[in-house]
């Protein structure tokens, strides 16, 4: 079904850190990812129901999902593709995201490492609660559901054929970012944002 640029074949793994024990924290398998989030998401949902039962649960969760899609787009566009001048920041950007463009097919780096995603999620939960109150847990629930969906779609874009109209459209969208023009198609799941901010790559020709 995929009709964009073809995905590259198996690639060697990029080495990010000299220390082996640190390097191991940059890997995460699909099985581990699914297992951990399959425990975390229900735990957050139960917590939400216990601390902030409300008829607004579903709308608040949807706000969180939409909030994630905008966050996904913004991080990818403005942080992951930052072009700093200093060697230190260039190194940081490579560790965060540049290595993925160098080795896009590495299955152990197509998902966000837990050492990043879990602490970041906890900080987001605390921040939302401080700003909004207990009901923020529903927004957070939608936010992390959106995040997990994003990471699974991203993994599938690189590791699965993704047949079907919607799945194939998502894969084409992301593969054009990798193989045609990195300054565009920043969204993975919330691809509407590339239309809103005029960063959509609309054809298979290089710009």
Helices and strands as residue ranges (DSSP letters): H 20-24, H 30-51, H 57-74, I 75-80, H 87-93, I 94-98, H 99-102, G 107-109, H 114-132, H 136-159, H 165-179, H 192-196
